[in-house]
């Protein structure tokens, strides 16, 4: 399956890549998959759609994807170890982007 990369950002040393899946949600927003990677370690989750208020490639969308993805119970231990730092950085970036 070919997915288009929407954006790539780093949070607390972890690379976060958002991919467009080609699907749309009930609001017409792009449904995205999210990949977290650090070195050779990777974890992916999917089914996230951005807000109609922000473009898919907006930093606010990436911040929301990080926060929502990391709130899941099945986050691997290597990624859970970075959870707090990533969420704090995401909140800080989102606040700056909204100013």
C-alpha angles and dihedrals in degrees: 000000000000115000126187115233109236097184144336122211137163123232119184092336095312119113114228117197123187117203128194109231097197090245128111130211124229090277094053093254121143113260109225139195118218125213123194116196138174117172107317094339118103137174127179134194130173150189097075121141126190129235120274085234095064135048118246090247094049119117089234089061091051091049092051091048090053094048095045095044095049092051090069120106096229097062108136118248095248090057095039087059088064096040099103095044092046094048092048091049091047092052091048093049092046091052092050092047092053094054 
